Amino acid sequence: MFRILVAAAVFLEAVSAASLGIVSTEGGMVQGTNIRLGYQRHMDVFKGIPFAAAPGRFEKPKRHSGWDGTLKATSYKPRCFQLTILMDDVYGSEDCLYLNIWVPHIKSVASNLPVMVWIYGGAFLFGGSMGANFLDNYLYSGQEIADRGNVIVVTLGYRVGTLGFLSAGDSTLPGNYGLWDQQAAIAWVHRNIRSFGGDPSNITVFGESAGATSVSLQTLSPHNKGIIKRAISQSGVSLCPWAINRNPRKYAEEVALQVNCPTDSRMSTCLKMADPKALTLAGKADISGSPDYPLVYKLLLSPVIDGDFLPDDPSNLFHNAADIDFMAGVNDMDGHIFTGIDVPSVNTALVDTPIDDVKRLLTSLTEEKGTLGSENAFATYTLDWGGKPSREAVKKTVVAIETDYIFLIPTQAALYLHASNAV
Ligand SMILES: *[C@@H]1O[C@H](CO)[C@@H](O)[C@H](O)[C@H]1NC(C)=O
């Protein structure tokens, strides 16, 4: 008898599986996959929904023209065209403006759930949220967060590298294409997520590293007014020294020379016709560093102040984020990877890190403050050194210097500016 009851209960639960079924969006119908996660817990997963048309090269994303019938949203699309991790080849596709959605259902079909939109990092050069990411370790499935938090999770694709951020510093090649992609995805979510059981007035954007800086920039852009409710920046904000390239023309000219384009008034026209693979390979970053020329200064394919997405310096745009709740954080020793490249001895337990390296690094990082800047910085960072600092104390100091410069102090500054503008 008991077994029959259990069997009946299991059967009833299975046939009553909560699902959105076919969902109507602005582009047409979409159908995902429904999975069972436990007793009365189901989830609809939509993979590869286009949130914009395939983008024109170095152009803003445009609305998708839609489709007939029902789009099967059941497999990931390629990540945006980019360098491989060794930066000697390329992969992905230029047709990459797709998003994925995880919708949890507890007992009944979801409605009015909060929504979280994830923006991946990767130095504005790499990244994706379309399946296997690092070796076979699938980063950025939304399933776990959606299930644990009873929130809708959305992940998106945005252009990176040369195709995402190359800028001539003028209207011929304005830059920020990757930021426009993110914005188009957020706006699509705002317009369509109600059909998926989401609350469009409760959208949180979150991201890590370059994704965290992107989140911060999205809150500052006037183009997101009224769309974003909350934002979470994990290790990156708009005020980071690597967030904005203030002289993008110089970098564009270097890329132009590599793809055999002139650097005069014909440059942008020529770059637009260049081979995407050659363009992407030309965006290969020099990932070496030294105390005199730290790696952080070599990340040049980044957002720009284009007078449109970013009408002004980020520090002057916090009024646009006044009604957005903002949370930002960094990790202990967040700058360690950078430090290990600039001052490799920090990673060698049995080797001293020369005090001179500390001084040279501080001189580079305080260049705009003059000699007094580096002397004051050295005095500040060595306050607790005592007479003769231990080998470990010196190494930790170097990591702290880079962590402060690259992540921590800009994050504190952004939080203060946000708080002082908040309503
Ligand atoms: C947004 O969702 C969160 C989490 O469920 C909830 O605490 C909050 O009240 C919601 N905000 C609004 C404005 O509905």
PDBQT file of the ligand as one rigid body, heavy atoms in Angstrom, charges set to zero:
ROOT
HETATM    1  C1  LIG A 501      13.696  42.297  -5.094  1.00  0.00    +0.000 C 
HETATM    2  O1  LIG A 501      13.968  40.982  -4.729  1.00  0.00    +0.000 OA
HETATM    3  C2  LIG A 501      14.504  40.834  -3.433  1.00  0.00    +0.000 C 
HETATM    4  C3  LIG A 501      14.850  39.371  -3.230  1.00  0.00    +0.000 C 
HETATM    5  O2  LIG A 501      13.718  38.568  -3.317  1.00  0.00    +0.000 OA
HETATM    6  C4  LIG A 501      13.508  41.316  -2.410  1.00  0.00    +0.000 C 
HETATM    7  O3  LIG A 501      14.078  41.233  -1.122  1.00  0.00    +0.000 OA
HETATM    8  C5  LIG A 501      13.162  42.752  -2.709  1.00  0.00    +0.000 C 
HETATM    9  O4  LIG A 501      12.154  43.201  -1.838  1.00  0.00    +0.000 OA
HETATM   10  C6  LIG A 501      12.697  42.907  -4.133  1.00  0.00    +0.000 C 
HETATM   11  N1  LIG A 501      12.589  44.319  -4.424  1.00  0.00    +0.000 N 
HETATM   12  C7  LIG A 501      11.509  44.836  -4.996  1.00  0.00    +0.000 C 
HETATM   13  C8  LIG A 501      11.562  46.291  -5.270  1.00  0.00    +0.000 C 
HETATM   14  O5  LIG A 501      10.536  44.164  -5.284  1.00  0.00    +0.000 OA
ENDROOT
TORSDOF 0
